[in-house]
Amino acid sequence: MDAMIAVQEELRKRLKKTEPSPARRSEILKKVLEDQDVWDALSRSHKEAEQLVSRRYLHE
């Protein structure tokens, strides 16, 4: 769970720079928390999870 918290904190910082709507930011953070692929990636590597989140939710 600690690793997901770290991913969420980083995502929150990045979203504040790119997503003006607090409601939309909250929605994205919830989707990440519920995304089994992110949890699976996180079980392998923090970096892999961050890359997946960037591709899937930040479109990077």
C-alpha distance matrix in Angstrom:
0.0 3.8 5.4 5.2 6.3 8.8 10.0 10.5 12.4 14.5 15.3 16.3 18.7 20.1 20.7 22.5 25.0 25.6 25.0 27.3 26.3 23.6 23.5 23.0 20.2 18.4 19.2 17.9 14.5 14.3 15.5 12.9 10.1 12.5 13.5 13.1 14.6 12.0 9.3 12.2 13.0 9.7 10.2 13.5 13.2 11.7 15.3 15.7 12.9 14.5 17.9 17.2 16.0 19.1 21.4 20.2 19.7 21.6 24.3 24.5
3.8 0.0 3.8 5.4 5.0 6.4 8.8 9.8 10.6 12.6 14.3 15.2 16.9 18.7 19.8 21.3 23.6 24.7 24.6 26.8 26.2 23.5 24.0 23.5 20.3 19.0 20.3 18.7 15.2 15.9 17.4 14.4 12.2 15.2 15.9 15.9 16.8 13.6 11.6 14.3 14.2 10.5 11.5 14.1 12.9 10.7 14.2 15.6 13.1 13.9 17.5 17.6 16.3 18.9 21.6 21.0 20.2 21.5 24.4 24.1
5.4 3.8 0.0 3.8 5.4 5.1 6.4 8.7 9.9 10.9 12.4 14.2 15.8 16.9 18.3 20.3 22.1 22.9 23.1 25.8 25.5 23.2 23.7 22.7 19.5 18.7 19.7 17.4 14.3 15.5 16.1 12.7 11.4 14.3 14.2 14.1 14.2 10.9 9.4 11.8 10.9 7.2 8.9 11.1 9.4 7.0 10.5 11.8 9.5 10.4 13.9 14.2 13.2 15.7 18.3 18.1 17.7 18.9 21.5 21.0
5.2 5.4 3.8 0.0 3.8 5.3 5.0 6.0 8.5 9.9 10.3 12.0 14.3 15.3 16.0 18.2 20.3 20.7 20.5 23.1 22.4 20.1 20.3 19.3 16.3 15.2 16.0 13.9 10.7 11.7 12.4 9.2 7.6 10.8 11.0 11.6 12.2 8.7 7.7 10.9 10.5 7.4 9.8 12.3 11.1 8.6 11.5 12.1 8.9 9.7 13.2 12.7 11.1 14.0 16.5 15.7 14.9 16.6 19.3 19.4
6.3 5.0 5.4 3.8 0.0 3.8 5.4 5.0 6.1 8.7 9.7 10.3 12.4 14.3 15.0 16.5 18.9 19.9 19.6 21.8 21.2 18.5 19.2 18.7 15.3 14.2 15.8 14.2 10.6 11.9 13.7 10.8 9.2 12.8 13.7 14.9 15.7 12.2 11.4 14.7 14.2 11.0 13.3 15.7 14.0 11.0 13.7 15.0 11.8 11.7 15.4 15.4 13.1 15.5 18.5 17.7 16.2 17.4 20.6 20.7
8.8 6.4 5.1 5.3 3.8 0.0 3.8 5.4 5.1 6.3 8.6 9.9 10.9 12.6 14.2 15.7 17.6 18.8 19.2 21.6 21.7 19.4 20.6 19.7 16.1 15.8 17.5 15.3 12.1 14.3 15.5 12.2 11.6 15.2 15.3 16.5 16.4 12.6 12.5 15.3 13.8 10.6 13.3 14.9 12.4 8.9 11.1 13.1 10.6 9.6 13.4 14.3 12.3 14.0 17.3 17.3 15.9 16.4 19.5 18.9
10.0 8.8 6.4 5.0 5.4 3.8 0.0 3.8 5.5 5.3 6.1 8.6 10.1 10.7 12.1 14.4 16.0 16.6 17.0 19.8 19.8 18.0 18.9 17.4 14.1 14.1 15.2 12.5 9.8 12.2 12.7 9.2 9.5 13.0 12.5 13.9 13.4 9.6 10.4 13.1 11.4 9.0 12.4 13.6 11.2 7.7 9.3 10.6 7.6 6.4 10.2 10.7 8.5 10.4 13.6 13.5 12.3 12.9 15.9 15.5
10.5 9.8 8.7 6.0 5.0 5.4 3.8 0.0 3.8 5.5 5.0 6.0 8.6 9.8 10.2 12.1 14.5 15.1 14.8 17.2 16.8 14.6 15.4 14.4 10.9 10.6 12.2 9.9 6.7 9.4 10.7 7.9 8.0 11.7 12.2 14.4 14.6 11.0 11.8 15.1 14.0 11.8 15.0 16.8 14.8 11.5 12.9 13.9 10.6 9.3 12.7 12.6 9.5 11.5 14.6 13.8 11.7 12.6 16.1 16.4
12.4 10.6 9.9 8.5 6.1 5.1 5.5 3.8 0.0 3.8 5.4 5.1 6.4 8.8 9.9 10.9 13.1 14.7 14.8 16.8 17.0 14.7 16.3 15.7 11.9 12.0 14.4 12.5 9.5 12.4 14.2 11.6 11.7 15.4 16.0 18.1 18.2 14.5 15.2 18.3 16.8 14.3 17.5 19.0 16.5 12.8 14.0 15.8 13.0 11.0 14.5 15.2 12.2 13.2 16.8 16.5 14.1 14.2 17.7 17.6
14.5 12.6 10.9 9.9 8.7 6.3 5.3 5.5 3.8 0.0 3.8 5.4 5.3 6.4 8.7 10.2 11.4 12.9 13.9 16.4 17.2 15.7 17.5 16.1 12.5 13.6 15.5 12.8 10.6 14.0 14.9 12.1 13.1 16.7 16.3 18.5 17.7 14.0 15.5 18.1 15.9 13.9 17.4 18.2 15.2 11.5 11.7 13.8 11.5 8.6 11.7 13.1 10.3 10.5 14.2 14.7 12.6 11.9 15.2 14.5
15.3 14.3 12.4 10.3 9.7 8.6 6.1 5.0 5.4 3.8 0.0 3.8 5.4 5.1 6.0 8.6 10.1 10.5 11.0 13.9 14.4 13.1 14.6 12.7 9.3 10.7 12.1 9.2 7.6 11.3 11.8 9.3 11.1 14.4 14.0 16.7 16.0 12.6 14.6 17.4 15.4 14.1 17.8 18.7 16.1 12.7 12.7 13.8 11.1 8.4 10.9 11.5 8.0 8.3 11.8 11.7 9.1 8.7 12.3 12.4
16.3 15.2 14.2 12.0 10.3 9.9 8.6 6.0 5.1 5.4 3.8 0.0 3.8 5.5 5.1 6.2 8.9 10.0 9.7 11.8 12.1 10.2 12.2 11.2 7.4 8.7 11.2 9.2 7.4 11.0 12.6 11.0 12.2 15.5 16.0 18.9 18.8 15.5 17.1 20.2 18.7 17.1 20.6 21.9 19.4 15.9 16.3 17.5 14.6 12.1 14.7 15.1 11.5 11.7 15.1 14.6 11.4 11.0 14.8 15.2
18.7 16.9 15.8 14.3 12.4 10.9 10.1 8.6 6.4 5.3 5.4 3.8 0.0 3.8 5.5 5.4 7.0 9.2 10.2 12.0 13.4 12.1 14.8 13.8 10.2 12.1 14.6 12.5 11.1 14.8 16.2 14.3 15.7 19.1 19.2 21.9 21.4 17.9 19.8 22.6 20.5 18.8 22.4 23.2 20.3 16.7 16.5 18.3 16.0 12.9 15.2 16.5 13.2 12.5 16.1 16.4 13.4 11.9 15.5 15.1
20.1 18.7 16.9 15.3 14.3 12.6 10.7 9.8 8.8 6.4 5.1 5.5 3.8 0.0 3.8 5.5 5.4 6.6 8.5 11.2 13.0 12.6 15.0 13.1 9.9 12.6 14.3 11.7 11.3 15.1 15.5 13.7 15.9 18.9 18.4 21.2 20.2 17.0 19.5 21.9 19.6 18.5 22.3 22.7 19.8 16.4 15.5 16.9 14.9 11.5 13.1 14.3 11.2 9.6 13.0 13.7 10.8 8.6 12.0 11.5
20.7 19.8 18.3 16.0 15.0 14.2 12.1 10.2 9.9 8.7 6.0 5.1 5.5 3.8 0.0 3.8 5.2 5.0 5.2 8.1 9.4 9.2 11.4 9.3 6.4 9.5 11.1 8.9 9.2 12.8 13.4 12.5 14.8 17.5 17.3 20.6 19.9 17.1 19.6 22.3 20.5 19.7 23.4 24.2 21.7 18.5 17.8 18.7 16.2 13.3 14.7 15.0 11.5 10.5 13.3 13.1 9.5 7.9 11.5 12.2
22.5 21.3 20.3 18.2 16.5 15.7 14.4 12.1 10.9 10.2 8.6 6.2 5.4 5.5 3.8 0.0 3.8 5.7 5.7 6.8 8.7 8.3 11.4 10.5 7.7 10.6 13.0 11.7 11.6 15.1 16.3 15.6 17.4 20.3 20.6 23.9 23.5 20.5 22.7 25.6 23.8 22.6 26.3 27.2 24.6 21.1 20.6 21.9 19.5 16.4 18.1 18.7 15.2 14.1 17.0 16.9 13.3 11.6 14.9 15.4
25.0 23.6 22.1 20.3 18.9 17.6 16.0 14.5 13.1 11.4 10.1 8.9 7.0 5.4 5.2 3.8 0.0 3.8 6.2 7.6 10.6 11.3 14.4 12.8 10.5 13.9 15.8 13.9 14.4 18.0 18.6 17.7 20.0 22.7 22.5 25.7 24.7 21.8 24.4 26.9 24.7 23.9 27.6 28.0 25.2 21.8 20.7 22.0 20.1 16.8 17.7 18.9 15.7 13.7 16.4 17.0 13.8 11.1 13.9 13.9
25.6 24.7 22.9 20.7 19.9 18.8 16.6 15.1 14.7 12.9 10.5 10.0 9.2 6.6 5.0 5.7 3.8 0.0 3.8 6.5 9.3 11.0 13.2 10.9 9.4 13.1 14.2 12.2 13.6 16.9 17.0 16.5 19.3 21.5 21.0 24.3 23.2 20.8 23.7 26.0 23.9 23.6 27.4 27.7 25.2 22.1 20.8 21.5 19.6 16.5 16.9 17.5 14.4 12.2 14.3 14.6 11.4 8.7 11.1 11.7
25.0 24.6 23.1 20.5 19.6 19.2 17.0 14.8 14.8 13.9 11.0 9.7 10.2 8.5 5.2 5.7 6.2 3.8 0.0 3.8 5.7 7.6 9.5 7.3 6.5 10.2 11.2 10.0 11.8 14.7 15.0 15.3 17.8 19.8 19.8 23.4 22.8 20.5 23.3 25.9 24.3 24.0 27.7 28.5 26.3 23.2 22.4 22.8 20.4 17.7 18.4 18.2 14.9 13.5 15.4 14.7 11.1 9.5 12.1 13.8
27.3 26.8 25.8 23.1 21.8 21.6 19.8 17.2 16.8 16.4 13.9 11.8 12.0 11.2 8.1 6.8 7.6 6.5 3.8 0.0 3.8 6.4 9.0 8.1 8.0 11.2 12.6 12.5 14.0 16.6 17.5 18.2 20.3 22.2 22.7 26.4 26.2 23.9 26.4 29.2 27.8 27.2 30.9 31.9 29.6 26.5 25.8 26.4 23.9 21.2 22.1 22.0 18.5 17.3 19.2 18.4 14.7 13.3 15.8 17.5
26.3 26.2 25.5 22.4 21.2 21.7 19.8 16.8 17.0 17.2 14.4 12.1 13.4 13.0 9.4 8.7 10.6 9.3 5.7 3.8 0.0 3.8 5.4 5.2 6.3 8.7 9.9 10.8 12.5 14.4 15.5 16.8 18.6 20.2 21.2 24.9 25.2 23.1 25.4 28.4 27.5 26.9 30.4 31.8 29.9 26.8 26.6 26.9 24.0 21.7 22.9 22.2 18.6 18.1 19.8 18.3 14.6 14.2 16.8 19.0
23.6 23.5 23.2 20.1 18.5 19.4 18.0 14.6 14.7 15.7 13.1 10.2 12.1 12.6 9.2 8.3 11.3 11.0 7.6 6.4 3.8 0.0 3.8 5.4 5.0 6.1 8.6 9.9 10.5 12.3 14.3 15.4 16.6 18.5 20.0 23.6 24.3 22.0 23.8 27.1 26.4 25.4 28.7 30.4 28.6 25.4 25.7 26.1 23.0 21.0 22.7 22.0 18.2 18.4 20.5 18.8 15.0 15.1 18.2 20.2
23.5 24.0 23.7 20.3 19.2 20.6 18.9 15.4 16.3 17.5 14.6 12.2 14.8 15.0 11.4 11.4 14.4 13.2 9.5 9.0 5.4 3.8 0.0 3.8 5.5 5.1 6.2 8.8 10.0 10.6 12.4 14.4 15.5 16.7 18.4 22.1 23.1 21.2 23.0 26.3 26.0 25.3 28.4 30.4 28.9 26.1 26.6 26.5 23.1 21.6 23.2 21.9 18.3 18.9 20.5 18.2 14.7 15.6 18.4 20.9
23.0 23.5 22.7 19.3 18.7 19.7 17.4 14.4 15.7 16.1 12.7 11.2 13.8 13.1 9.3 10.5 12.8 10.9 7.3 8.1 5.2 5.4 3.8 0.0 3.8 5.4 5.0 6.2 8.6 9.8 10.6 12.4 14.3 15.4 16.4 20.2 20.7 19.0 21.2 24.2 23.6 23.3 26.6 28.2 26.8 24.1 24.2 23.9 20.7 19.1 20.3 18.9 15.4 15.7 17.0 14.8 11.3 12.1 14.7 17.4
20.2 20.3 19.5 16.3 15.3 16.1 14.1 10.9 11.9 12.5 9.3 7.4 10.2 9.9 6.4 7.7 10.5 9.4 6.5 8.0 6.3 5.0 5.5 3.8 0.0 3.8 5.4 5.2 6.2 8.6 9.9 10.7 12.5 14.4 15.4 19.0 19.4 17.1 19.2 22.3 21.5 20.8 24.2 25.8 24.0 21.1 21.3 21.4 18.2 16.4 18.0 17.0 13.3 13.7 15.8 13.9 10.2 10.7 14.0 16.1
18.4 19.0 18.7 15.2 14.2 15.8 14.1 10.6 12.0 13.6 10.7 8.7 12.1 12.6 9.5 10.6 13.9 13.1 10.2 11.2 8.7 6.1 5.1 5.4 3.8 0.0 3.8 5.5 5.1 6.2 8.7 10.0 10.6 12.5 14.3 17.8 19.0 16.7 18.2 21.6 21.4 20.4 23.5 25.6 24.2 21.3 22.2 22.2 18.7 17.4 19.5 18.1 14.5 15.8 17.8 15.5 12.1 13.5 16.7 18.9
19.2 20.3 19.7 16.0 15.8 17.5 15.2 12.2 14.4 15.5 12.1 11.2 14.6 14.3 11.1 13.0 15.8 14.2 11.2 12.6 9.9 8.6 6.2 5.0 5.4 3.8 0.0 3.8 5.5 5.2 6.2 8.8 10.0 10.7 12.2 16.0 17.1 15.6 17.3 20.4 20.5 20.1 23.1 25.1 24.1 21.7 22.4 21.7 18.3 17.5 19.0 17.0 13.7 15.2 16.5 13.6 10.6 12.8 15.4 18.2
17.9 18.7 17.4 13.9 14.2 15.3 12.5 9.9 12.5 12.8 9.2 9.2 12.5 11.7 8.9 11.7 13.9 12.2 10.0 12.5 10.8 9.9 8.8 6.2 5.2 5.5 3.8 0.0 3.8 5.4 5.1 6.3 8.7 9.9 10.4 14.2 14.6 12.8 15.1 17.9 17.5 17.3 20.5 22.1 21.0 18.5 18.9 18.2 14.9 13.9 15.3 13.4 10.0 11.4 12.8 10.1 7.0 9.3 12.1 14.6
14.5 15.2 14.3 10.7 10.6 12.1 9.8 6.7 9.5 10.6 7.6 7.4 11.1 11.3 9.2 11.6 14.4 13.6 11.8 14.0 12.5 10.5 10.0 8.6 6.2 5.1 5.5 3.8 0.0 3.8 5.5 5.2 6.3 8.8 9.9 13.4 14.2 11.7 13.3 16.6 16.3 15.3 18.5 20.5 19.2 16.5 17.5 17.3 13.6 12.8 15.0 13.5 10.0 12.0 14.1 11.9 9.0 11.1 14.3 16.2
14.3 15.9 15.5 11.7 11.9 14.3 12.2 9.4 12.4 14.0 11.3 11.0 14.8 15.1 12.8 15.1 18.0 16.9 14.7 16.6 14.4 12.3 10.6 9.8 8.6 6.2 5.2 5.4 3.8 0.0 3.8 5.4 5.1 6.3 8.6 12.0 13.7 11.9 12.9 16.3 16.8 16.0 18.7 21.1 20.5 18.3 19.7 18.9 15.2 15.2 17.4 15.2 12.1 14.8 16.2 13.4 11.1 13.9 16.7 18.9
15.5 17.4 16.1 12.4 13.7 15.5 12.7 10.7 14.2 14.9 11.8 12.6 16.2 15.5 13.4 16.3 18.6 17.0 15.0 17.5 15.5 14.3 12.4 10.6 9.9 8.7 6.2 5.1 5.5 3.8 0.0 3.8 5.4 5.1 6.0 9.7 11.0 9.9 11.6 14.5 14.9 15.0 17.7 19.7 19.4 17.6 18.6 17.2 13.7 14.1 15.5 12.8 10.1 12.9 13.6 10.4 8.8 12.2 14.3 16.9
12.9 14.4 12.7 9.2 10.8 12.2 9.2 7.9 11.6 12.1 9.3 11.0 14.3 13.7 12.5 15.6 17.7 16.5 15.3 18.2 16.8 15.4 14.4 12.4 10.7 10.0 8.8 6.3 5.2 5.4 3.8 0.0 3.8 5.4 5.0 8.4 9.0 6.9 8.8 11.8 11.8 11.5 14.5 16.4 15.7 13.8 14.9 13.7 10.1 10.5 12.3 9.9 7.2 10.5 11.8 9.1 7.9 11.0 13.4 15.2
10.1 12.2 11.4 7.6 9.2 11.6 9.5 8.0 11.7 13.1 11.1 12.2 15.7 15.9 14.8 17.4 20.0 19.3 17.8 20.3 18.6 16.6 15.5 14.3 12.5 10.6 10.0 8.7 6.3 5.1 5.4 3.8 0.0 3.8 5.6 8.1 10.0 7.9 8.0 11.6 12.4 11.3 13.7 16.4 16.1 14.2 16.2 15.3 11.5 12.5 14.9 12.7 10.4 13.8 15.3 12.8 11.7 14.6 17.2 18.7
12.5 15.2 14.3 10.8 12.8 15.2 13.0 11.7 15.4 16.7 14.4 15.5 19.1 18.9 17.5 20.3 22.7 21.5 19.8 22.2 20.2 18.5 16.7 15.4 14.4 12.5 10.7 9.9 8.8 6.3 5.1 5.4 3.8 0.0 3.8 6.2 9.0 8.3 8.4 11.4 13.0 12.8 14.6 17.3 17.7 16.6 18.4 16.7 13.2 14.8 16.6 13.7 12.0 15.5 16.1 13.1 12.6 16.1 18.1 20.1
13.5 15.9 14.2 11.0 13.7 15.3 12.5 12.2 16.0 16.3 14.0 16.0 19.2 18.4 17.3 20.6 22.5 21.0 19.8 22.7 21.2 20.0 18.4 16.4 15.4 14.3 12.2 10.4 9.9 8.6 6.0 5.0 5.6 3.8 0.0 3.8 5.4 5.4 6.7 8.9 10.2 10.9 12.9 14.9 15.5 14.7 16.1 13.9 10.7 12.6 13.7 10.5 9.5 13.1 13.2 10.3 10.8 14.3 15.7 17.6
13.1 15.9 14.1 11.6 14.9 16.5 13.9 14.4 18.1 18.5 16.7 18.9 21.9 21.2 20.6 23.9 25.7 24.3 23.4 26.4 24.9 23.6 22.1 20.2 19.0 17.8 16.0 14.2 13.4 12.0 9.7 8.4 8.1 6.2 3.8 0.0 3.8 5.4 5.0 6.1 8.5 9.6 10.6 12.8 14.2 14.4 16.0 13.5 10.8 13.6 14.6 11.4 11.6 15.2 15.1 12.6 13.9 17.2 18.3 19.7
14.6 16.8 14.2 12.2 15.7 16.4 13.4 14.6 18.2 17.7 16.0 18.8 21.4 20.2 19.9 23.5 24.7 23.2 22.8 26.2 25.2 24.3 23.1 20.7 19.4 19.0 17.1 14.6 14.2 13.7 11.0 9.0 10.0 9.0 5.4 3.8 0.0 3.8 5.4 5.0 6.1 8.4 9.9 11.0 12.2 12.6 13.5 10.5 8.4 11.4 11.6 8.3 9.5 12.9 12.2 10.3 12.4 15.4 16.0 17.0
12.0 13.6 10.9 8.7 12.2 12.6 9.6 11.0 14.5 14.0 12.6 15.5 17.9 17.0 17.1 20.5 21.8 20.8 20.5 23.9 23.1 22.0 21.2 19.0 17.1 16.7 15.6 12.8 11.7 11.9 9.9 6.9 7.9 8.3 5.4 5.4 3.8 0.0 3.8 5.4 5.1 6.0 8.6 10.0 10.1 9.7 10.9 8.6 5.5 8.3 9.5 6.8 7.0 10.7 11.2 9.7 10.9 13.6 14.9 15.6
9.3 11.6 9.4 7.7 11.4 12.5 10.4 11.8 15.2 15.5 14.6 17.1 19.8 19.5 19.6 22.7 24.4 23.7 23.3 26.4 25.4 23.8 23.0 21.2 19.2 18.2 17.3 15.1 13.3 12.9 11.6 8.8 8.0 8.4 6.7 5.0 5.4 3.8 0.0 3.8 5.5 4.9 6.3 8.9 9.9 9.8 12.1 10.3 7.5 10.7 12.5 10.3 10.5 14.2 14.9 13.5 14.4 17.1 18.6 19.2
12.2 14.3 11.8 10.9 14.7 15.3 13.1 15.1 18.3 18.1 17.4 20.2 22.6 21.9 22.3 25.6 26.9 26.0 25.9 29.2 28.4 27.1 26.3 24.2 22.3 21.6 20.4 17.9 16.6 16.3 14.5 11.8 11.6 11.4 8.9 6.1 5.0 5.4 3.8 0.0 3.8 5.4 5.2 6.8 9.0 10.3 12.2 9.5 8.0 11.8 12.7 10.5 11.9 15.3 15.3 14.3 16.1 18.7 19.5 19.9
13.0 14.2 10.9 10.5 14.2 13.8 11.4 14.0 16.8 15.9 15.4 18.7 20.5 19.6 20.5 23.8 24.7 23.9 24.3 27.8 27.5 26.4 26.0 23.6 21.5 21.4 20.5 17.5 16.3 16.8 14.9 11.8 12.4 13.0 10.2 8.5 6.1 5.1 5.5 3.8 0.0 3.8 5.4 5.3 6.1 7.4 8.6 5.7 4.8 8.6 9.2 7.7 9.7 12.6 12.8 12.6 14.6 16.5 17.3 17.0
9.7 10.5 7.2 7.4 11.0 10.6 9.0 11.8 14.3 13.9 14.1 17.1 18.8 18.5 19.7 22.6 23.9 23.6 24.0 27.2 26.9 25.4 25.3 23.3 20.8 20.4 20.1 17.3 15.3 16.0 15.0 11.5 11.3 12.8 10.9 9.6 8.4 6.0 4.9 5.4 3.8 0.0 3.8 5.3 5.0 5.2 7.9 6.7 4.9 8.2 10.2 9.5 10.4 13.3 14.6 14.4 15.4 17.2 18.7 18.3
10.2 11.5 8.9 9.8 13.3 13.3 12.4 15.0 17.5 17.4 17.8 20.6 22.4 22.3 23.4 26.3 27.6 27.4 27.7 30.9 30.4 28.7 28.4 26.6 24.2 23.5 23.1 20.5 18.5 18.7 17.7 14.5 13.7 14.6 12.9 10.6 9.9 8.6 6.3 5.2 5.4 3.8 0.0 3.8 5.9 7.7 10.5 9.2 8.4 11.8 13.5 12.7 14.0 16.9 17.9 17.6 18.9 20.9 22.2 21.8
13.5 14.1 11.1 12.3 15.7 14.9 13.6 16.8 19.0 18.2 18.7 21.9 23.2 22.7 24.2 27.2 28.0 27.7 28.5 31.9 31.8 30.4 30.4 28.2 25.8 25.6 25.1 22.1 20.5 21.1 19.7 16.4 16.4 17.3 14.9 12.8 11.0 10.0 8.9 6.8 5.3 5.3 3.8 0.0 3.8 7.2 8.9 7.3 8.2 11.4 12.3 12.0 14.1 16.5 17.1 17.5 19.4 20.9 21.7 20.8
13.2 12.9 9.4 11.1 14.0 12.4 11.2 14.8 16.5 15.2 16.1 19.4 20.3 19.8 21.7 24.6 25.2 25.2 26.3 29.6 29.9 28.6 28.9 26.8 24.0 24.2 24.1 21.0 19.2 20.5 19.4 15.7 16.1 17.7 15.5 14.2 12.2 10.1 9.9 9.0 6.1 5.0 5.9 3.8 0.0 3.8 5.4 5.2 6.4 8.8 10.0 10.8 12.5 14.4 15.6 16.6 18.0 18.9 20.0 18.7
11.7 10.7 7.0 8.6 11.0 8.9 7.7 11.5 12.8 11.5 12.7 15.9 16.7 16.4 18.5 21.1 21.8 22.1 23.2 26.5 26.8 25.4 26.1 24.1 21.1 21.3 21.7 18.5 16.5 18.3 17.6 13.8 14.2 16.6 14.7 14.4 12.6 9.7 9.8 10.3 7.4 5.2 7.7 7.2 3.8 0.0 3.8 5.5 5.2 6.3 8.7 10.0 10.6 12.4 14.4 15.4 16.0 16.6 18.3 17.0
15.3 14.2 10.5 11.5 13.7 11.1 9.3 12.9 14.0 11.7 12.7 16.3 16.5 15.5 17.8 20.6 20.7 20.8 22.4 25.8 26.6 25.7 26.6 24.2 21.3 22.2 22.4 18.9 17.5 19.7 18.6 14.9 16.2 18.4 16.1 16.0 13.5 10.9 12.1 12.2 8.6 7.9 10.5 8.9 5.4 3.8 0.0 3.8 5.4 5.1 6.2 8.6 9.9 10.5 12.4 14.2 15.1 15.1 16.3 14.3
15.7 15.6 11.8 12.1 15.0 13.1 10.6 13.9 15.8 13.8 13.8 17.5 18.3 16.9 18.7 21.9 22.0 21.5 22.8 26.4 26.9 26.1 26.5 23.9 21.4 22.2 21.7 18.2 17.3 18.9 17.2 13.7 15.3 16.7 13.9 13.5 10.5 8.6 10.3 9.5 5.7 6.7 9.2 7.3 5.2 5.5 3.8 0.0 3.8 5.5 5.1 6.2 8.7 9.9 10.7 12.1 13.9 14.6 15.2 13.7
12.9 13.1 9.5 8.9 11.8 10.6 7.6 10.6 13.0 11.5 11.1 14.6 16.0 14.9 16.2 19.5 20.1 19.6 20.4 23.9 24.0 23.0 23.1 20.7 18.2 18.7 18.3 14.9 13.6 15.2 13.7 10.1 11.5 13.2 10.7 10.8 8.4 5.5 7.5 8.0 4.8 4.9 8.4 8.2 6.4 5.2 5.4 3.8 0.0 3.8 5.4 5.1 6.2 8.6 10.0 10.4 11.6 12.8 14.1 13.4
14.5 13.9 10.4 9.7 11.7 9.6 6.4 9.3 11.0 8.6 8.4 12.1 12.9 11.5 13.3 16.4 16.8 16.5 17.7 21.2 21.7 21.0 21.6 19.1 16.4 17.4 17.5 13.9 12.8 15.2 14.1 10.5 12.5 14.8 12.6 13.6 11.4 8.3 10.7 11.8 8.6 8.2 11.8 11.4 8.8 6.3 5.1 5.5 3.8 0.0 3.8 5.4 5.1 6.1 8.7 9.9 10.2 10.4 12.1 11.0
17.9 17.5 13.9 13.2 15.4 13.4 10.2 12.7 14.5 11.7 10.9 14.7 15.2 13.1 14.7 18.1 17.7 16.9 18.4 22.1 22.9 22.7 23.2 20.3 18.0 19.5 19.0 15.3 15.0 17.4 15.5 12.3 14.9 16.6 13.7 14.6 11.6 9.5 12.5 12.7 9.2 10.2 13.5 12.3 10.0 8.7 6.2 5.1 5.4 3.8 0.0 3.8 5.5 5.1 6.2 8.5 9.9 9.8 10.3 8.7
17.2 17.6 14.2 12.7 15.4 14.3 10.7 12.6 15.2 13.1 11.5 15.1 16.5 14.3 15.0 18.7 18.9 17.5 18.2 22.0 22.2 22.0 21.9 18.9 17.0 18.1 17.0 13.4 13.5 15.2 12.8 9.9 12.7 13.7 10.5 11.4 8.3 6.8 10.3 10.5 7.7 9.5 12.7 12.0 10.8 10.0 8.6 6.2 5.1 5.4 3.8 0.0 3.8 5.4 5.2 5.9 8.2 9.4 9.7 9.4
16.0 16.3 13.2 11.1 13.1 12.3 8.5 9.5 12.2 10.3 8.0 11.5 13.2 11.2 11.5 15.2 15.7 14.4 14.9 18.5 18.6 18.2 18.3 15.4 13.3 14.5 13.7 10.0 10.0 12.1 10.1 7.2 10.4 12.0 9.5 11.6 9.5 7.0 10.5 11.9 9.7 10.4 14.0 14.1 12.5 10.6 9.9 8.7 6.2 5.1 5.5 3.8 0.0 3.8 5.5 5.2 5.5 6.9 8.6 9.0
19.1 18.9 15.7 14.0 15.5 14.0 10.4 11.5 13.2 10.5 8.3 11.7 12.5 9.6 10.5 14.1 13.7 12.2 13.5 17.3 18.1 18.4 18.9 15.7 13.7 15.8 15.2 11.4 12.0 14.8 12.9 10.5 13.8 15.5 13.1 15.2 12.9 10.7 14.2 15.3 12.6 13.3 16.9 16.5 14.4 12.4 10.5 9.9 8.6 6.1 5.1 5.4 3.8 0.0 3.8 5.6 5.6 4.7 6.1 5.4
21.4 21.6 18.3 16.5 18.5 17.3 13.6 14.6 16.8 14.2 11.8 15.1 16.1 13.0 13.3 17.0 16.4 14.3 15.4 19.2 19.8 20.5 20.5 17.0 15.8 17.8 16.5 12.8 14.1 16.2 13.6 11.8 15.3 16.1 13.2 15.1 12.2 11.2 14.9 15.3 12.8 14.6 17.9 17.1 15.6 14.4 12.4 10.7 10.0 8.7 6.2 5.2 5.5 3.8 0.0 3.8 5.9 5.9 4.7 4.9
20.2 21.0 18.1 15.7 17.7 17.3 13.5 13.8 16.5 14.7 11.7 14.6 16.4 13.7 13.1 16.9 17.0 14.6 14.7 18.4 18.3 18.8 18.2 14.8 13.9 15.5 13.6 10.1 11.9 13.4 10.4 9.1 12.8 13.1 10.3 12.6 10.3 9.7 13.5 14.3 12.6 14.4 17.6 17.5 16.6 15.4 14.2 12.1 10.4 9.9 8.5 5.9 5.2 5.6 3.8 0.0 3.8 6.1 5.8 7.8
19.7 20.2 17.7 14.9 16.2 15.9 12.3 11.7 14.1 12.6 9.1 11.4 13.4 10.8 9.5 13.3 13.8 11.4 11.1 14.7 14.6 15.0 14.7 11.3 10.2 12.1 10.6 7.0 9.0 11.1 8.8 7.9 11.7 12.6 10.8 13.9 12.4 10.9 14.4 16.1 14.6 15.4 18.9 19.4 18.0 16.0 15.1 13.9 11.6 10.2 9.9 8.2 5.5 5.6 5.9 3.8 0.0 3.8 5.6 8.1
21.6 21.5 18.9 16.6 17.4 16.4 12.9 12.6 14.2 11.9 8.7 11.0 11.9 8.6 7.9 11.6 11.1 8.7 9.5 13.3 14.2 15.1 15.6 12.1 10.7 13.5 12.8 9.3 11.1 13.9 12.2 11.0 14.6 16.1 14.3 17.2 15.4 13.6 17.1 18.7 16.5 17.2 20.9 20.9 18.9 16.6 15.1 14.6 12.8 10.4 9.8 9.4 6.9 4.7 5.9 6.1 3.8 0.0 3.8 5.5
24.3 24.4 21.5 19.3 20.6 19.5 15.9 16.1 17.7 15.2 12.3 14.8 15.5 12.0 11.5 14.9 13.9 11.1 12.1 15.8 16.8 18.2 18.4 14.7 14.0 16.7 15.4 12.1 14.3 16.7 14.3 13.4 17.2 18.1 15.7 18.3 16.0 14.9 18.6 19.5 17.3 18.7 22.2 21.7 20.0 18.3 16.3 15.2 14.1 12.1 10.3 9.7 8.6 6.1 4.7 5.8 5.6 3.8 0.0 3.8
24.5 24.1 21.0 19.4 20.7 18.9 15.5 16.4 17.6 14.5 12.4 15.2 15.1 11.5 12.2 15.4 13.9 11.7 13.8 17.5 19.0 20.2 20.9 17.4 16.1 18.9 18.2 14.6 16.2 18.9 16.9 15.2 18.7 20.1 17.6 19.7 17.0 15.6 19.2 19.9 17.0 18.3 21.8 20.8 18.7 17.0 14.3 13.7 13.4 11.0 8.7 9.4 9.0 5.4 4.9 7.8 8.1 5.5 3.8 0.0
